[in-house]
């Protein structure tokens, strides 16, 4: 539930009705434990002069099969190559799955890294590795050890426009719990949209006033709160109260102001554009992501559903591939037409890939020894293939890349110094990229 608090010391100060100030200022909505005021406090720490770029992530929760999408093996035996045929893209020599015909039309703006690898084949540790760049959790200890790259970007850059949440997940945070901020602090956790943007009457619960409250009544409460705070400020010599007032006022502005609420309002878009993106969760989430980065959000992660296809992989992929293809294509076309493509990195990945060999249940199992990620926009060179897998996709044949290399590439494109360190819970400075280096072929 979203509540506007003055500070923790106020919980024992009630108004004349006997209702505590904390309860009195409640205005509804949930933020998964993250106070909107804390979120906005983070915004104020944004350093000037950073590049005005953003990131949109398509997270394929569970692991997308590279052999059926970007890194096809048409000459392999049938039990390896799968059910799909390759199609030629608009870049000579680059073929991708026939289930990605729209991306094939814009491959000159898309690049693939076909040689990403790490050393774990279990969902949770692998998700941590791909979300943070670092190995961390095990089955015995699955708590997050490092902040997600979305939280790192939020901490380093903040939003591009004040009041906009810096980091948003659609419809909610997934990746086995590893899309959070950990030791960076809760203020850098993502703002969860909390609903399917394709649903009829879609609204963001975190920005909606509860039944029984109008904008006029909230503004009246703000005035009353201002009167309370003036009394407290008169006795405060440190300036702390004045700072708290600022964040509280911004939190109210997010709920009552126009800019943030309009950014989340898909009804402002023409029906023709909504149809171009596709009337499904993939497409409308991508359109919402474009609106958010255009309005000033720095990172939007679209969690696309579960891709863990151990059994009957074909019907599973048929549910995911066409809408993902349309969403990515429409986003690239839309950003290009708006002159925004160079300012928005598009990234598609999961925690690992899938086994080269189709199993006895007509599915593919977990495979981290070699898989593909997709990158586009944000100044990344298009029409490139970096690295290669072995003949049937079992391992890296050339140019291995690690999750930290991918992180370093994204941070580099956003203008975040790769020398950046943040203190962990013990006070030890930890590098955001460790041994990772930008993938030079893409920049």
KEKE-811623 format. One line per 2 residues: their letters; for each residue x, y, z of C-alpha. Coordinates in nm, 2 decimals. Example, Ala and Ser with C-alpha at 12.3 -4.5 7.8 and 13.67 -1.06 7.14 Angstrom:
BEGIN
as) 1.23 -0.45 0.78; 1.37 -0.11 0.71 $
# end
This chain:
BEGIN
xx) 0.00 0.00 0.00; 0.13 0.35 -0.09 $
xx) 0.14 0.57 0.21; 0.27 0.92 0.24 $
xx) 0.47 0.94 0.57; 0.62 1.25 0.73 $
xx) 0.89 1.04 0.90; 0.91 0.75 1.14 $
xx) 0.91 0.97 1.45; 0.55 1.08 1.37 $
xx) 0.38 0.75 1.45; 0.30 0.86 1.80 $
xx) 0.17 1.21 1.71; -0.20 1.19 1.65 $
xx) -0.45 1.45 1.54; -0.75 1.56 1.76 $
xx) -0.96 1.27 1.63; -0.72 1.02 1.78 $
xx) -0.62 0.89 1.44; -0.24 0.88 1.40 $
xx) -0.08 1.11 1.15; 0.05 0.80 0.97 $
xx) -0.30 0.67 0.92; -0.44 1.01 0.84 $
xx) -0.20 1.05 0.55; -0.26 0.72 0.39 $
xx) -0.37 0.76 0.03; -0.37 0.40 -0.09 $
xx) -0.19 0.18 -0.34; 0.10 -0.08 -0.29 $
xx) 0.47 -0.05 -0.39; 0.59 -0.39 -0.27 $
xx) 0.74 -0.24 0.04; 0.90 0.05 -0.13 $
xx) 0.80 0.40 -0.01; 0.74 0.64 -0.29 $
xx) 0.90 0.91 -0.08; 1.22 0.70 -0.06 $
xx) 1.20 0.64 -0.43; 1.20 1.01 -0.49 $
xx) 1.48 1.07 -0.24; 1.69 0.86 -0.47 $
xx) 1.60 1.09 -0.77; 1.75 1.39 -0.60 $
xx) 2.09 1.22 -0.59; 2.12 1.20 -0.97 $
xx) 2.44 1.35 -1.09; 2.43 1.60 -1.38 $
xx) 2.60 1.55 -1.71; 2.52 1.19 -1.78 $
xx) 2.41 1.08 -2.12; 2.03 1.10 -2.16 $
xx) 1.99 0.73 -2.25; 1.75 0.46 -2.12 $
xx) 1.72 0.09 -2.13; 1.43 -0.14 -2.22 $
xx) 1.47 -0.51 -2.13; 1.28 -0.81 -2.25 $
xx) 1.35 -1.07 -1.98; 1.27 -1.42 -2.10 $
xx) 1.21 -1.57 -1.75; 1.31 -1.94 -1.76 $
xx) 1.55 -1.93 -2.05; 1.48 -1.89 -2.42 $
xx) 1.60 -2.15 -2.67; 1.87 -1.99 -2.89 $
xx) 1.85 -2.28 -3.14; 1.49 -2.20 -3.22 $
xx) 1.53 -1.82 -3.23; 1.86 -1.64 -3.31 $
xx) 2.13 -1.91 -3.34; 1.98 -2.18 -3.56 $
xx) 2.15 -2.50 -3.67; 1.98 -2.60 -3.99 $
xx) 2.25 -2.85 -4.09; 2.23 -3.04 -3.76 $
xx) 2.05 -3.37 -3.71; 1.67 -3.32 -3.65 $
xx) 1.71 -3.39 -3.28; 1.93 -3.08 -3.25 $
xx) 1.80 -2.84 -3.51; 1.44 -2.83 -3.39 $
xx) 1.12 -2.76 -3.58; 1.17 -2.42 -3.73 $
xx) 1.34 -2.31 -4.06; 1.58 -2.02 -4.09 $
xx) 1.48 -1.70 -4.28; 1.71 -1.45 -4.44 $
xx) 1.71 -1.11 -4.27; 1.78 -0.77 -4.43 $
xx) 2.14 -0.82 -4.35; 2.32 -1.05 -4.59 $
xx) 2.44 -1.36 -4.43; 2.24 -1.33 -4.11 $
xx) 1.95 -1.58 -4.07; 1.71 -1.62 -3.78 $
xx) 1.41 -1.82 -3.70; 1.10 -1.82 -3.93 $
xx) 0.91 -1.73 -3.61; 1.09 -1.39 -3.61 $
xx) 0.99 -1.26 -3.95; 0.94 -0.90 -3.83 $
xx) 1.28 -0.88 -3.66; 1.43 -1.01 -3.98 $
xx) 1.31 -0.68 -4.14; 1.51 -0.47 -3.90 $
xx) 1.81 -0.68 -3.84; 2.03 -0.39 -3.96 $
xx) 1.94 -0.23 -3.62; 1.98 -0.55 -3.41 $
xx) 2.29 -0.73 -3.30; 2.33 -1.07 -3.14 $
xx) 2.60 -1.20 -2.91; 2.59 -1.58 -2.97 $
xx) 2.87 -1.68 -2.73; 2.75 -1.58 -2.38 $
xx) 2.82 -1.83 -2.12; 2.84 -1.89 -1.74 $
xx) 2.88 -2.19 -1.52; 2.54 -2.27 -1.36 $
xx) 2.24 -2.45 -1.50; 2.00 -2.39 -1.22 $
xx) 1.73 -2.12 -1.25; 1.78 -1.90 -0.95 $
xx) 2.16 -1.88 -0.94; 2.17 -1.83 -1.32 $
xx) 1.90 -1.55 -1.30; 2.12 -1.38 -1.03 $
xx) 2.42 -1.42 -1.26; 2.24 -1.26 -1.56 $
xx) 2.07 -0.99 -1.36; 2.37 -0.88 -1.16 $
xx) 2.67 -1.00 -1.36; 2.79 -1.21 -1.06 $
xx) 2.74 -1.56 -0.93; 2.59 -1.56 -0.59 $
xx) 2.30 -1.77 -0.46; 2.29 -2.14 -0.43 $
xx) 2.01 -2.38 -0.36; 2.11 -2.37 0.01 $
xx) 2.13 -1.99 0.02; 1.91 -1.82 -0.24 $
xx) 1.90 -1.47 -0.10; 2.02 -1.20 -0.35 $
xx) 2.39 -1.12 -0.31; 2.43 -0.83 -0.55 $
xx) 2.21 -0.55 -0.69; 2.04 -0.60 -1.03 $
xx) 2.18 -0.40 -1.32; 1.85 -0.21 -1.32 $
xx) 1.91 -0.10 -0.97; 2.27 -0.01 -1.04 $
xx) 2.16 0.21 -1.33; 1.89 0.37 -1.11 $
xx) 2.16 0.44 -0.84; 2.41 0.57 -1.09 $
xx) 2.19 0.79 -1.30; 1.84 0.82 -1.15 $
xx) 1.55 0.92 -1.38; 1.60 1.15 -1.68 $
xx) 1.31 1.36 -1.57; 1.23 1.44 -1.20 $
xx) 0.93 1.26 -1.04; 0.94 0.97 -1.29 $
xx) 1.04 0.64 -1.13; 1.39 0.56 -1.24 $
xx) 1.34 0.18 -1.27; 1.01 0.01 -1.36 $
xx) 0.92 -0.36 -1.39; 0.62 -0.47 -1.60 $
xx) 0.39 -0.62 -1.48; 0.60 -0.70 -1.17 $
xx) 0.95 -0.80 -1.06; 1.05 -1.16 -1.14 $
xx) 1.38 -1.33 -1.22; 1.34 -1.54 -0.90 $
xx) 1.37 -1.23 -0.69; 1.69 -1.08 -0.83 $
xx) 1.57 -0.76 -0.99; 1.61 -0.56 -0.67 $
xx) 1.87 -0.33 -0.52; 2.00 -0.54 -0.22 $
xx) 2.27 -0.33 -0.04; 2.21 -0.02 -0.26 $
xx) 1.90 0.03 -0.06; 1.52 -0.01 -0.11 $
xx) 1.50 0.33 -0.27; 1.66 0.17 -0.58 $
xx) 1.42 -0.12 -0.61; 1.19 -0.11 -0.91 $
xx) 0.85 0.05 -0.92; 0.62 -0.24 -1.01 $
xx) 0.34 -0.16 -1.25; 0.12 -0.43 -1.10 $
xx) -0.10 -0.52 -1.39; -0.12 -0.63 -1.75 $
xx) -0.10 -0.33 -1.98; -0.32 -0.52 -2.23 $
xx) -0.60 -0.56 -1.99; -0.93 -0.37 -2.04 $
xx) -0.93 -0.06 -1.83; -0.56 -0.10 -1.74 $
xx) -0.46 0.13 -1.45; -0.15 0.13 -1.23 $
xx) -0.26 0.05 -0.88; 0.03 0.24 -0.73 $
xx) -0.08 0.56 -0.90; -0.46 0.53 -0.84 $
xx) -0.64 0.70 -0.56; -0.85 0.46 -0.36 $
xx) -1.23 0.48 -0.36; -1.36 0.76 -0.15 $
xx) -1.07 1.00 -0.22; -1.06 1.27 -0.49 $
xx) -0.78 1.49 -0.60; -0.94 1.78 -0.42 $
xx) -0.94 1.58 -0.09; -0.58 1.48 -0.13 $
xx) -0.48 1.83 -0.20; -0.67 1.95 0.11 $
xx) -0.48 1.69 0.32; -0.16 1.82 0.17 $
xx) -0.24 2.17 0.29; -0.32 2.04 0.64 $
xx) 0.00 1.85 0.64; 0.18 2.17 0.55 $
xx) 0.04 2.34 0.86; 0.16 2.05 1.08 $
xx) 0.50 2.07 0.92; 0.54 2.44 0.97 $
xx) 0.51 2.40 1.34; 0.77 2.12 1.34 $
xx) 1.00 2.31 1.12; 1.00 2.61 1.35 $
xx) 1.16 2.40 1.61; 1.40 2.21 1.38 $
xx) 1.74 2.37 1.35; 1.90 2.10 1.13 $
xx) 1.71 2.15 0.81; 1.61 1.78 0.81 $
xx) 1.24 1.86 0.82; 1.27 2.09 0.51 $
xx) 1.43 1.80 0.32; 1.15 1.56 0.42 $
xx) 0.89 1.81 0.31; 1.04 1.82 -0.03 $
xx) 1.02 1.44 -0.08; 0.68 1.42 0.06 $
xx) 0.55 1.69 -0.17; 0.71 1.51 -0.47 $
xx) 0.54 1.18 -0.37; 0.21 1.35 -0.37 $
xx) 0.28 1.51 -0.71; 0.34 1.16 -0.86 $
xx) -0.02 1.07 -0.75; -0.19 1.40 -0.82 $
xx) 0.02 1.55 -1.10; -0.03 1.49 -1.47 $
xx) 0.31 1.40 -1.60; 0.36 1.06 -1.43 $
xx) 0.00 0.95 -1.46; -0.01 1.04 -1.83 $
xx) 0.31 0.84 -1.90; 0.13 0.53 -1.78 $
xx) -0.19 0.60 -1.97; -0.20 0.39 -2.29 $
xx) -0.53 0.53 -2.39; -0.34 0.83 -2.52 $
xx) -0.20 0.62 -2.80; -0.36 0.59 -3.14 $
xx) -0.53 0.25 -3.20; -0.33 0.19 -3.51 $
xx) 0.00 0.21 -3.31; -0.14 -0.01 -3.04 $
xx) -0.23 -0.27 -3.31; 0.12 -0.24 -3.45 $
xx) 0.27 -0.34 -3.12; 0.01 -0.62 -3.08 $
xx) -0.29 -0.64 -2.85; -0.12 -0.88 -2.61 $
xx) 0.09 -0.84 -2.30; 0.41 -0.83 -2.49 $
xx) 0.31 -0.56 -2.73; 0.13 -0.33 -2.48 $
xx) 0.41 -0.37 -2.23; 0.66 -0.26 -2.50 $
xx) 0.45 0.04 -2.59; 0.42 0.13 -2.22 $
xx) 0.80 0.10 -2.19; 0.84 0.34 -2.48 $
xx) 0.61 0.59 -2.31; 0.79 0.56 -1.98 $
xx) 1.14 0.62 -2.12; 1.01 0.90 -2.33 $
xx) 0.87 1.06 -2.02; 1.19 1.02 -1.83 $
xx) 1.22 0.67 -1.68; 1.57 0.52 -1.71 $
xx) 1.52 0.14 -1.70; 1.21 -0.06 -1.79 $
xx) 1.22 -0.44 -1.76; 0.94 -0.63 -1.93 $
xx) 0.90 -0.97 -1.77; 0.76 -1.18 -2.05 $
xx) 0.64 -1.50 -1.88; 0.79 -1.84 -1.83 $
xx) 1.01 -2.00 -2.10; 1.11 -2.32 -1.91 $
xx) 1.01 -2.56 -2.19; 1.13 -2.91 -2.07 $
xx) 0.83 -3.07 -2.24; 0.66 -3.01 -2.57 $
xx) 0.87 -2.70 -2.66; 0.69 -2.62 -2.98 $
xx) 0.35 -2.52 -2.83; 0.53 -2.34 -2.56 $
xx) 0.74 -2.13 -2.81; 0.43 -2.07 -3.02 $
xx) 0.28 -1.88 -2.73; 0.59 -1.66 -2.69 $
xx) 0.78 -1.61 -3.02; 0.52 -1.43 -3.24 $
xx) 0.42 -1.17 -2.97; 0.79 -1.12 -2.87 $
xx) 0.88 -1.07 -3.24; 0.61 -0.82 -3.30 $
xx) 0.69 -0.63 -2.97; 1.06 -0.59 -3.05 $
xx) 1.00 -0.50 -3.41; 0.73 -0.24 -3.33 $
xx) 0.95 -0.09 -3.06; 1.25 -0.05 -3.29 $
xx) 1.03 0.10 -3.56; 0.86 0.33 -3.32 $
xx) 1.18 0.45 -3.16; 1.33 0.50 -3.50 $
xx) 1.04 0.71 -3.63; 1.06 0.93 -3.31 $
xx) 1.43 0.98 -3.34; 1.49 0.79 -3.01 $
xx) 1.66 0.47 -3.11; 2.01 0.60 -3.04 $
xx) 1.89 0.70 -2.69; 1.74 0.37 -2.59 $
xx) 1.93 0.04 -2.54; 1.70 -0.27 -2.61 $
xx) 1.82 -0.59 -2.45; 1.66 -0.94 -2.46 $
xx) 1.80 -1.22 -2.25; 1.71 -1.49 -1.99 $
xx) 1.91 -1.67 -1.73; 2.05 -1.92 -1.98 $
xx) 1.97 -2.09 -2.30; 1.84 -2.44 -2.38 $
xx) 2.01 -2.77 -2.45; 2.12 -2.84 -2.81 $
xx) 1.97 -3.18 -2.79; 1.59 -3.21 -2.77 $
xx) 1.51 -3.44 -2.49; 1.28 -3.75 -2.48 $
xx) 0.98 -3.52 -2.39; 1.01 -3.31 -2.70 $
xx) 1.16 -3.03 -2.49; 1.49 -2.86 -2.42 $
xx) 1.66 -2.85 -2.08; 1.87 -2.58 -1.91 $
xx) 2.20 -2.48 -2.09; 2.44 -2.22 -1.97 $
xx) 2.76 -2.32 -2.17; 2.66 -2.11 -2.47 $
xx) 2.36 -1.90 -2.55; 2.25 -1.58 -2.72 $
xx) 2.15 -1.24 -2.61; 2.01 -0.96 -2.83 $
xx) 2.10 -0.59 -2.82; 1.99 -0.29 -3.02 $
xx) 1.97 0.08 -3.00; 2.15 0.31 -2.76 $
xx) 2.43 0.36 -3.01; 2.50 -0.01 -3.03 $
xx) 2.60 -0.11 -3.38; 2.33 -0.30 -3.57 $
xx) 2.35 -0.59 -3.81; 2.63 -0.76 -3.61 $
xx) 2.69 -1.11 -3.49; 2.95 -1.14 -3.21 $
xx) 3.10 -1.48 -3.13; 2.98 -1.82 -3.24 $
xx) 2.87 -2.15 -3.09; 3.00 -2.49 -3.19 $
xx) 2.87 -2.68 -3.49; 2.56 -2.81 -3.30 $
xx) 2.55 -2.54 -3.03; 2.71 -2.73 -2.75 $
xx) 2.97 -2.47 -2.64; 3.14 -2.15 -2.74 $
xx) 3.34 -2.17 -3.06; 3.48 -1.82 -3.06 $
xx) 3.47 -1.49 -2.88; 3.33 -1.60 -2.54 $
xx) 3.14 -1.33 -2.35; 3.03 -1.33 -1.98 $
xx) 2.73 -1.17 -1.81; 2.97 -0.90 -1.68 $
xx) 3.08 -0.82 -2.03; 2.71 -0.77 -2.13 $
xx) 2.66 -0.55 -1.82; 2.97 -0.35 -1.90 $
xx) 2.85 -0.29 -2.26; 2.51 -0.16 -2.13 $
xx) 2.67 0.06 -1.86; 2.92 0.19 -2.12 $
xx) 2.64 0.30 -2.36; 2.46 0.48 -2.07 $
xx) 2.78 0.67 -1.98; 2.82 0.50 -1.64 $
xx) 3.20 0.49 -1.55; 3.31 0.13 -1.55 $
xx) 3.53 0.22 -1.25; 3.22 0.27 -1.04 $
xx) 3.21 0.09 -0.70; 2.94 0.08 -0.44 $
xx) 2.98 -0.03 -0.08; 2.82 -0.36 0.01 $
xx) 2.65 -0.44 0.35; 2.99 -0.48 0.51 $
xx) 3.12 -0.15 0.38; 3.35 -0.31 0.13 $
xx) 3.36 -0.13 -0.22; 3.24 -0.36 -0.49 $
xx) 3.29 -0.30 -0.86; 2.98 -0.29 -1.08 $
xx) 3.16 -0.48 -1.36; 3.44 -0.67 -1.20 $
xx) 3.64 -0.83 -1.47; 3.38 -0.75 -1.74 $
xx) 3.47 -0.54 -2.04; 3.24 -0.39 -2.31 $
xx) 3.19 -0.60 -2.62; 3.40 -0.38 -2.85 $
xx) 3.25 -0.51 -3.17; 2.92 -0.35 -3.07 $
x) 3.04 0.00 -2.98 $
# end
